[in-house]
Amino acid sequence: MGAPIAFGIDHLKIMTHLISFFIFIFSFFTEAHPIEQSTVSRKNLEKKLIKEIRNVQKRRKIVSLSFSFFHDKTYTFNYATGYADLNRRIKATPDHIYTIASVTKSITAMTLLDLVNKNYLALEDSVHKIIEGFPPNVTILDLLNHTSGFLREKENENYLAGSSYRDVIEHLPVKFNLKIHRYANYNYAVIGALIEKILEKKFSEVANDYYYTQTGDSLYFSNHDNYKSNRLFVRNYVKKRRKRILHETVDFGLWEPAAFAQTTAAGLATFLRQHMTPHFIDYLEEHAVTIKTRKRNKNRIVKDCYALGFRLRYVNGSLKYIFHNGFLYGVLSTMYYFPEKDAGFVALANMSNYPNETLSLSGFYKNVERILNTEIRNTDSVDKVNYDFPAGYKFQEEFKSKR
């Protein structure tokens, strides 16, 4: 037999390093690896979202659909399908610009709140201080929440180019003594007039400046020149029986703040993500007005509210969704935020029914929510996350003092 091997200090060091190396390799393959799990989870999420988007487009015969999804302020997924221009067979991309219909109101509201934060006016101020002849008991907050007393416009009535806010006041039935929610585009037409009167600038310029500071993207407003000069603007279509008919937009002047902004789905998703901070959600809830409460079944009570350009939906007392939908002839839009998931999405389409039927994307959120429930856990507590406020955004001192 040979002499026994003598283990010196050098040999012990080598053995120690080898053991450490094998322990590391073993732990790498046996323990959860968060980066890999996150990548796999997001790939599954994206596949399911793409499948749902294509199904919606095919089922509803939508010409194109642009979609932008975000989660936890760090992850974004953009996707587009269909044709931005059906006649020229130009395929839609995430860079294409869509009219966003009534989702415009959320941007208009935040543009006005920026002026409130800069002390140009207060939510409690009477509109009469700025626009002479307006009833003195209607406040800025009333316009934002549709509690001013304007009655909802009748079908096919009054998107008139060149109208003034005085035309709105003089020719529409109003009940200014009511302080209940009555959704009407006229409220936001007046907000646009307020902004122009305060700053002595066109509303479109002020809104674009604010939107750009929040998103780095541009905000446009519907007119023929956009389509002629830039192929990134999608063409809008309406469906009449089995035909798709091109629907041209026009300059809508006064009504721009209510329904005629144009942007990308990704830009609008960034806008939504920037504002959905815990403190701003508190601010929305603080100023919310109830639209209706209904009992879906024995164990499910749903309450819909409106606050500062956003709709809020509570289920059994818990805030489940913050959203806004839009519909114009040739245009469909929706944006949703899920507070429990800290996730949200925007979907924009250039197709709608003609013109007495409403084809809405509003139900799309249910399918997205089902996907999120299988792929993303609820946040333990969004309030624990220290998000920054949106760029240039601050809260009124009296609100901060309450907290």
Wavefront OBJ file of the C-alpha trace (Angstrom):
o trace
v 0.000 0.000 0.000
v 1.168 3.472 -0.690
v 1.762 6.078 1.920
v -1.382 7.986 3.054
v -1.987 11.318 1.383
v -1.079 14.272 3.561
v -3.553 17.198 3.428
v -1.722 20.424 3.859
v -3.139 23.936 4.134
v -3.198 24.386 0.317
v -5.158 21.188 -0.179
v -7.722 22.254 2.419
v -8.203 25.606 0.677
v -8.784 23.855 -2.643
v -11.322 21.467 -1.102
v -13.135 24.361 0.596
v -13.452 26.244 -2.703
v -14.705 23.121 -4.492
v -17.362 22.476 -1.851
v -18.503 26.111 -2.005
v -18.692 25.927 -5.785
v -20.837 22.755 -5.779
v -23.167 24.237 -3.124
v -23.637 27.326 -5.321
v -24.400 25.196 -8.408
v -26.865 23.057 -6.453
v -28.651 26.091 -5.012
v -28.847 27.778 -8.418
v -30.781 24.863 -9.918
v -32.947 24.073 -6.896
v -33.934 27.508 -5.538
v -36.445 29.884 -7.155
v -34.786 32.290 -9.556
v -36.823 35.506 -9.600
v -35.480 36.871 -12.876
v -36.278 33.685 -14.784
v -39.702 33.386 -13.169
v -40.495 36.997 -14.010
v -39.442 36.491 -17.640
v -41.507 33.320 -18.034
v -44.520 34.924 -16.333
v -44.394 37.951 -18.612
v -44.064 35.805 -21.717
v -47.182 33.883 -20.717
v -48.956 37.147 -19.969
v -48.042 38.611 -23.348
v -49.146 35.494 -25.238
v -52.533 35.528 -23.534
v -52.990 39.259 -24.112
v -52.111 38.944 -27.813
v -54.568 36.077 -28.210
v -57.354 38.092 -26.559
v -56.616 41.225 -28.633
v -56.772 39.237 -31.876
v -59.986 37.534 -30.779
v -61.641 40.879 -30.028
v -60.552 42.340 -33.343
v -61.796 39.333 -35.307
v -65.035 38.849 -33.361
v -66.087 42.499 -33.586
v -64.656 43.066 -37.069
v -62.587 46.021 -35.874
v -60.232 47.456 -38.491
v -57.342 47.849 -36.043
v -56.666 47.730 -32.327
v -53.705 49.327 -30.528
v -53.044 48.085 -27.002
v -50.673 49.170 -24.230
v -50.361 47.400 -20.868
v -48.322 48.300 -17.781
v -47.625 46.719 -14.405
v -45.976 47.992 -11.200
v -44.596 51.153 -12.839
v -41.723 49.247 -14.467
v -43.110 46.833 -17.075
v -44.820 47.881 -20.324
v -46.147 45.824 -23.220
v -47.349 47.386 -26.501
v -49.084 45.595 -29.346
v -51.106 46.533 -32.429
v -53.032 44.492 -34.978
v -55.079 45.228 -38.088
v -54.909 48.171 -40.474
v -54.400 51.847 -39.713
v -55.555 52.567 -43.285
v -57.699 49.835 -44.795
v -57.731 51.205 -48.329
v -53.952 51.548 -48.591
v -53.353 48.387 -46.504
v -51.133 50.177 -44.011
v -50.729 47.912 -40.994
v -51.251 49.364 -37.540
v -48.261 49.727 -35.213
v -47.956 50.903 -31.592
v -46.748 54.234 -33.019
v -50.045 54.992 -34.771
v -52.174 57.873 -33.470
v -55.864 57.339 -32.667
v -58.698 59.645 -31.692
v -59.483 58.763 -28.061
v -63.085 60.070 -27.857
v -64.345 60.714 -24.306
v -61.116 59.504 -22.706
v -60.047 63.038 -23.664
v -61.902 64.199 -20.539
v -59.309 62.614 -18.246
v -56.551 64.643 -19.922
v -58.650 67.820 -19.870
v -59.372 67.341 -16.166
v -55.697 66.866 -15.303
v -54.764 69.910 -17.375
v -57.223 71.985 -15.336
v -55.991 70.478 -12.045
v -52.494 71.581 -13.013
v -53.813 75.164 -13.053
v -55.437 74.563 -9.663
v -52.079 73.412 -8.321
v -50.471 76.563 -9.718
v -53.049 78.678 -7.861
v -54.794 80.071 -10.932
v -58.096 78.935 -9.428
v -59.582 76.554 -6.842
v -61.996 73.666 -7.212
v -64.506 75.516 -5.021
v -64.413 78.674 -7.170
v -67.592 79.691 -8.961
v -67.388 79.499 -12.760
v -69.093 82.908 -12.682
v -65.809 84.501 -11.508
v -64.238 83.674 -14.860
v -67.174 83.488 -17.271
v -69.682 86.280 -16.780
v -73.313 85.264 -17.034
v -72.697 81.755 -15.735
v -74.903 80.787 -12.742
v -73.027 81.664 -9.524
v -73.716 78.375 -7.725
v -71.820 76.232 -10.273
v -68.223 75.484 -9.260
v -65.147 74.225 -11.083
v -65.597 70.891 -9.298
v -69.170 70.696 -10.631
v -67.888 70.909 -14.203
v -65.243 68.248 -13.569
v -67.742 65.850 -11.974
v -70.706 66.563 -14.291
v -72.771 67.973 -11.421
v -73.183 71.444 -12.937
v -76.772 70.901 -14.088
v -76.070 70.582 -17.818
v -78.351 67.932 -19.257
v -76.906 65.272 -21.502
v -77.044 66.199 -25.181
v -79.584 64.434 -27.341
v -78.477 61.983 -29.972
v -76.906 63.553 -33.068
v -77.131 67.000 -31.468
v -74.585 69.729 -31.415
v -70.979 68.950 -32.094
v -70.938 72.283 -33.899
v -67.725 73.712 -35.286
v -67.265 77.312 -34.232
v -69.698 77.171 -31.296
v -68.932 79.251 -28.225
v -69.534 78.516 -24.568
v -72.269 81.164 -24.669
v -74.055 79.088 -27.317
v -73.865 76.139 -24.945
v -75.382 78.076 -22.057
v -78.089 79.842 -24.068
v -79.396 76.985 -26.196
v -79.377 73.976 -23.888
v -81.839 72.922 -21.186
v -80.157 73.131 -17.792
v -81.115 72.570 -14.198
v -78.403 74.407 -12.322
v -80.031 73.812 -8.942
v -79.311 70.071 -9.137
v -76.085 68.721 -7.667
v -76.302 65.215 -9.065
v -74.157 63.528 -11.693
v -75.477 64.006 -15.230
v -72.805 63.122 -17.764
v -72.653 65.807 -20.471
v -69.914 66.849 -22.888
v -70.870 70.475 -22.357
v -69.190 70.487 -18.938
v -65.832 69.832 -20.551
v -66.492 72.266 -23.384
v -66.815 74.954 -20.709
v -63.631 73.703 -18.984
v -61.781 74.246 -22.268
v -63.196 77.774 -22.456
v -62.069 78.407 -18.858
v -58.523 77.304 -19.607
v -58.347 79.525 -22.688
v -59.714 82.513 -20.807
v -57.284 82.096 -17.877
v -54.102 81.568 -19.901
v -55.081 83.391 -23.107
v -53.838 80.430 -25.108
v -55.630 77.833 -27.205
v -56.801 74.869 -25.181
v -55.073 72.461 -27.555
v -51.689 74.107 -26.882
v -52.124 74.058 -23.088
v -53.293 70.437 -23.065
v -50.428 69.322 -25.289
v -47.866 71.081 -23.066
v -49.198 69.342 -19.958
v -49.518 65.950 -21.664
v -45.956 66.158 -22.979
v -44.543 66.855 -19.499
v -46.274 63.702 -18.237
v -45.613 61.306 -21.112
v -42.971 62.650 -23.478
v -45.617 62.092 -26.182
v -47.641 64.624 -28.175
v -51.362 65.313 -28.068
v -53.178 66.273 -31.260
v -56.769 67.207 -32.089
v -58.934 65.894 -34.926
v -58.688 67.617 -38.278
v -58.251 66.672 -41.922
v -54.716 68.046 -42.124
v -53.440 65.396 -39.714
v -54.381 62.596 -42.106
v -53.054 64.388 -45.179
v -49.657 65.208 -43.698
v -48.861 62.163 -41.550
v -49.535 58.494 -42.177
v -49.214 57.743 -38.468
v -52.764 59.034 -38.007
v -55.197 56.156 -38.447
v -58.264 56.444 -40.667
v -61.584 55.968 -38.870
v -64.317 53.664 -40.133
v -67.941 52.933 -39.344
v -69.760 49.690 -40.022
v -73.070 49.839 -41.882
v -74.521 46.381 -42.292
v -71.639 44.439 -43.844
v -69.812 47.451 -45.262
v -66.990 49.479 -43.752
v -67.314 53.156 -44.555
v -64.521 55.703 -44.105
v -65.581 58.317 -41.559
v -63.749 61.622 -41.894
v -63.293 63.790 -38.820
v -63.535 67.579 -38.853
v -62.363 70.498 -36.736
v -64.576 70.563 -33.660
v -63.329 73.705 -31.934
v -65.190 74.094 -28.676
v -65.763 70.356 -28.293
v -62.076 69.372 -28.372
v -61.775 69.170 -24.542
v -64.638 66.668 -24.373
v -63.877 64.083 -27.016
v -61.410 64.867 -29.812
v -57.829 64.419 -28.584
v -55.515 62.137 -30.542
v -52.508 60.190 -29.259
v -50.923 56.740 -29.153
v -52.061 53.931 -26.874
v -48.581 53.843 -25.315
v -48.649 57.579 -24.614
v -52.074 57.345 -23.007
v -50.991 54.357 -20.906
v -48.010 56.365 -19.677
v -50.367 59.205 -18.772
v -52.551 56.796 -16.780
v -49.577 55.162 -15.068
v -48.094 58.533 -14.093
v -51.248 59.579 -12.277
v -52.251 56.355 -10.557
v -50.249 56.989 -7.391
v -51.705 56.113 -3.974
v -52.001 59.786 -3.056
v -53.771 60.751 -6.250
v -56.186 57.828 -5.884
v -56.988 59.174 -2.402
v -57.538 62.564 -4.009
v -59.981 61.068 -6.511
v -61.918 59.284 -3.785
v -62.028 62.491 -1.749
v -63.836 64.285 -4.594
v -65.955 61.448 -5.996
v -69.693 61.772 -6.619
v -71.930 58.698 -6.786
v -73.478 57.816 -10.140
v -75.438 54.760 -9.061
v -75.363 51.775 -6.721
v -76.756 48.411 -7.729
v -76.998 44.935 -6.261
v -75.748 42.327 -8.722
v -76.579 39.384 -6.467
v -76.926 38.625 -2.766
v -73.203 38.999 -2.130
v -72.139 41.658 -4.652
v -72.901 45.368 -4.378
v -71.461 47.599 -7.113
v -71.149 51.369 -6.787
v -70.099 53.592 -9.698
v -68.659 57.058 -9.033
v -67.161 59.888 -11.066
v -64.242 62.021 -9.951
v -62.162 64.618 -11.786
v -62.350 63.035 -15.232
v -62.240 59.386 -14.115
v -64.838 56.764 -13.284
v -64.400 54.703 -10.121
v -66.095 51.355 -9.496
v -66.391 49.801 -6.050
v -67.358 46.185 -5.389
v -68.517 45.463 -1.840
v -66.865 48.670 -0.688
v -63.451 48.018 -2.267
v -62.138 50.148 -5.143
v -61.695 47.692 -8.025
v -61.379 49.833 -11.163
v -60.458 53.361 -12.226
v -61.356 53.896 -15.869
v -62.908 55.858 -18.704
v -64.471 54.716 -21.981
v -65.021 56.548 -25.234
v -67.174 56.194 -28.334
v -67.477 58.331 -31.454
v -68.494 57.372 -34.961
v -65.424 55.524 -36.195
v -63.692 55.553 -32.798
v -63.585 53.233 -29.779
v -61.400 53.772 -26.716
v -60.999 52.466 -23.195
v -58.460 52.747 -20.385
v -58.498 50.835 -17.101
v -56.435 50.744 -13.940
v -56.666 47.858 -11.439
v -55.556 49.174 -8.009
v -55.254 45.708 -6.477
v -52.836 44.632 -9.205
v -51.130 47.994 -9.726
v -51.680 47.331 -13.426
v -53.558 48.992 -16.238
v -54.111 49.122 -19.977
v -55.303 51.269 -22.869
v -57.075 49.952 -25.979
v -57.819 52.151 -29.007
v -59.676 51.165 -32.185
v -60.647 52.865 -35.446
v -63.965 51.115 -35.986
v -67.505 51.512 -34.630
v -71.061 50.764 -35.677
v -73.060 53.184 -37.796
v -74.378 55.413 -36.233
v -77.312 54.481 -33.985
v -75.678 51.412 -32.465
v -72.855 51.604 -29.977
v -70.052 49.095 -30.333
v -68.061 49.524 -27.149
v -64.718 48.265 -25.896
v -65.901 48.707 -22.321
v -66.377 44.958 -21.714
v -62.812 44.239 -22.862
v -61.507 44.879 -19.333
v -63.174 41.719 -17.998
v -61.131 39.503 -20.289
v -57.931 41.367 -19.434
v -58.752 41.031 -15.736
v -59.175 37.258 -16.071
v -55.706 37.047 -17.576
v -54.230 39.210 -14.811
v -55.825 37.028 -12.137
v -53.896 34.015 -13.431
v -50.602 35.817 -14.053
v -50.245 38.590 -11.468
v -50.739 38.521 -7.712
v -52.544 41.293 -5.880
v -50.258 43.894 -4.326
v -50.000 43.502 -0.558
v -50.469 47.222 -0.060
v -49.982 49.822 -2.746
v -49.710 52.475 -0.045
v -46.410 50.957 1.111
v -44.776 51.770 -2.216
v -43.121 55.181 -2.303
v -43.989 56.342 -5.826
v -43.032 59.778 -7.022
v -45.782 62.184 -7.940
v -46.273 62.893 -11.653
v -43.874 65.461 -13.045
v -45.017 68.936 -12.138
v -47.874 67.639 -9.992
v -48.530 68.686 -6.413
v -51.558 68.590 -4.167
v -53.489 71.439 -2.702
v -52.247 72.437 0.736
v -55.631 71.927 2.352
v -55.712 68.326 1.077
v -52.193 67.563 2.267
v -52.997 68.956 5.705
v -55.831 66.437 6.073
v -53.454 63.549 5.715
l 1 2 3 4 5 6 7 8 9 10 11 12 13 14 15 16 17 18 19 20 21 22 23 24 25 26 27 28 29 30 31 32 33 34 35 36 37 38 39 40 41 42 43 44 45 46 47 48 49 50 51 52 53 54 55 56 57 58 59 60 61 62 63 64 65 66 67 68 69 70 71 72 73 74 75 76 77 78 79 80 81 82 83 84 85 86 87 88 89 90 91 92 93 94 95 96 97 98 99 100 101 102 103 104 105 106 107 108 109 110 111 112 113 114 115 116 117 118 119 120 121 122 123 124 125 126 127 128 129 130 131 132 133 134 135 136 137 138 139 140 141 142 143 144 145 146 147 148 149 150 151 152 153 154 155 156 157 158 159 160 161 162 163 164 165 166 167 168 169 170 171 172 173 174 175 176 177 178 179 180 181 182 183 184 185 186 187 188 189 190 191 192 193 194 195 196 197 198 199 200 201 202 203 204 205 206 207 208 209 210 211 212 213 214 215 216 217 218 219 220 221 222 223 224 225 226 227 228 229 230 231 232 233 234 235 236 237 238 239 240 241 242 243 244 245 246 247 248 249 250 251 252 253 254 255 256 257 258 259 260 261 262 263 264 265 266 267 268 269 270 271 272 273 274 275 276 277 278 279 280 281 282 283 284 285 286 287 288 289 290 291 292 293 294 295 296 297 298 299 300 301 302 303 304 305 306 307 308 309 310 311 312 313 314 315 316 317 318 319 320 321 322 323 324 325 326 327 328 329 330 331 332 333 334 335 336 337 338 339 340 341 342 343 344 345 346 347 348 349 350 351 352 353 354 355 356 357 358 359 360 361 362 363 364 365 366 367 368 369 370 371 372 373 374 375 376 377 378 379 380 381 382 383 384 385 386 387 388 389 390 391 392 393 394 395 396 397 398 399 400 401 402 403
